[in-house]
Amino acid sequence: MPTKKPRRTAERILEVTLDLFNRFGEPNVSTTLISAELGISPGNLYYHYPAKDELINALFDRYERALNELLNAADDVRHVEDAWLFFHMLFELIWNHRFLYRDLNDLLSKNRRLETHFQYVLKNKSRAVEAVLTGLTRGQAMRLAREDTAVVATSMVVVLTYWLSYAYVREPRKALEAEHAAATLAGGAWHVLGLLGPYLEPEARAHLHALAGPYRHTD
């Protein structure tokens, strides 16, 4: 019976690499550190992933697949609570791959494939956010003119994309540590949805404030 050990090893390499990238930042993690953390030889690591960029690309591919699946849920948003859950889940996914966002500009400047594919990520995020806005308008949770949808969606995508970078700059010693995940994620969801404040109906705005709770007071 053929062994499946190579596949298990390849997956384990990705899991450990993701953890190290998230904890220390991709530029600070070498393939030597990864192999040492795994307890394998550098040659074994190179057998599965001959270059560091291949590790980054493999992790990005997993993220992109999960993201596209999640973005499909945007079409089902009709109420503020739906939107809160949707953006919180988006931030959870981003958090689980936070090395991409903390070091985004650096990664894009060094990795042409990532630079190209992240353009699709932004376009898909924008389409999904526009779908959320359309759904909230149809669900009578807010009033937003069609001609204003694109610019509001773009502002939301900017916050969604750079929230972790902002949080890291503000508190580099703790913002991206696991014990602060809940506050960072909920704060991000609040600041994205907070952009809708001028357009939400009073009842929907009050409900959003109740959902956001103490995170409304973060800056």
N, C-alpha and C positions, 0 to 999 in steps of 0.2 A: 504494500500500500504506500503511495507516494507521501512523503512528509510535507507538512505545511509550515515547517519551522521558518523558512525565509520570509513568508508573509507576516507571521507573528513578530519576527524580529524587526521587519520594516515598520510595522505599526507601532511597536514599542519605541523605536527610534524617534518616530514622529511625536509620540506622546511626551517623551522626556524632553525633546527639543522644544516643543511648545511651552512646556513648563519653564524651562530655562530662559527662553526668549521673553516670556511674560514677566518673569521675576527680575531679570537683569537687563533686559533690552537686547535686541538682536546684535547690535554692534559690539556688545561686551561679551558675547558668547562665541567661543571658537569651536571648531570641530574636535579639537583635542579635549576641551572641557566636556563636550557632549559624550564622546567615547568613554572618558573617565567616569562620568556620571552613570553611564550604562554598564560599566564594567566590561567593556569589549575593546578589542584592539582597533586602532584607527583604520586598519585595513578592512576589518569587518564592516565598519561604518561606511567606508568608501565603496564597498561592494554594492551596498544598497543605494547610497546617495553619493556619487563621485565628487560632488561639489556642494558647498554651503548653499548656493543659490537653488539647488535642486530640493533641498530641505525646505527653504522658504517657499518655493513654488508649490510643493506638495501640500504644505500647510495652507497656503492661500487657496488652492483648489478646493480643499475641504471646506474652508470658510465660505467660498463663493457658492458652492452647491447648497450649503445650509442656508445662506442668505437668500438665494433665489427662491428656495422653498418657502421661507418665512414671508418674503415680500408678497407672495400670492395671497396671503391672508388680508392684505390691505383692502381688497375688494369687498370684504365682509364688514368693514367698520361703518357703523351708523351712529354710534353714541360716544360720548366722551369716555365712558368706561372702556369701551372697545378700543379707543385710540390709546388710552393710558396703558392697557395691557399690551397692545401692539408695539408701542415704542419701548416699553420696559423689556419686552422679549428681544427687540432689536439690540438694545443696549446690553442685554445679557450675552448675546452672541458676539457682539463687539468686544465685550469684556473678556470673554473666553479666548479671544484672539487679539488681545490688547497690544501686543508687540507691534502689530501692523499699524496701529493708529498712533501709538506713542512715537514711533520712528518713521512715520509715513513718508514725509518728504525725503528723508535720507534713503529709505528703501527704494522709492520711485526713481531717484537720481542714479541708483546703482544697478537697477534691475529693469531692463527694457520690457521684458514680458509682463512684469508686475505693473509697470507704467501703463502699458496698453490695456491690460485687463481691468485696471482700476477705473478707467474711463467708463467701462460698461457697468461697473459697480455703481458709480455716481448716477449714470443714466437710469439704471433700474431703481435706485433709491428715489430719484426724483419722480419717476412714474408712479411708484408706490405711494409716496407722500401726496401727490396730486390726487390719487384715487381715494386716500383717506379724507382729504379736504372735500372732494365731491360727495363722498358718503356722508360726512357730517352735515353738509349742506342739505342733502336729500332727506336726511333724518331729522332736519329742522333743529339741529343742535347749534347751528350758527348761520350767519348770513355773510357770504363772501361772493363778490362779483366774479364772474368767470374770467374777466380780463386781469384780475388780481391774483388768480390762483397760482400762476407760474412763479411770480416773484416771492410770494409767501412760502411756497414749497421750496424754492431755492434757499431761502433763509433758514428754513427748518433743516434742510440737508446739510448746510454748513455747520450748524450747531451739532447735529447728529454726528458728523464726520470728525469734528475737531474738539468735541467735548472732553475726551480723555486727555488730549494734549493740554488743554486749558487746565484741567484738574491737576495734571502732573506738574505743570509750571507753578501753579499756586502752592501745592504742597508735595514737593518731590519726595519727601521722606515717607509719606504714608498714603497718598491719594490712590495709588494703583496697587496697594497691598490688599491681600484677600480679605482681611478683617474690615476693610472700608468699602467693600464691594457694594453693599446695599445702599449706602448713602450716595456713592458715586453714581450708581445706576439710576436711582430714583431722582437724584438731582438733575441728571441729564434729561430724563423723561419730562420732568417738570419744565425745564428751560426750553425744550423743544415745543411742548404744547403751550407754554406760556406765551409764545408768539401769537397764539390765536385769541388771546384775551380780548382785543378790540372787536373781534368778529363773533364771539360766542354769545348766545342768548343768556340772559341772567341766570336762569336755572342751571344751564350747562356749565357756566363759569363757576357758580357756587359748588357744583358737584366736582369739578376739576380741582378746586382749591381744597375740598375735603379729601380727595384722593391723594393729592400731593402732600398734605399735612405739613410737617415741619420742614420739608424740603423746599417749600416756597420761600424760605428765608435764607437759603444759601445764595451765594453770589459767584 
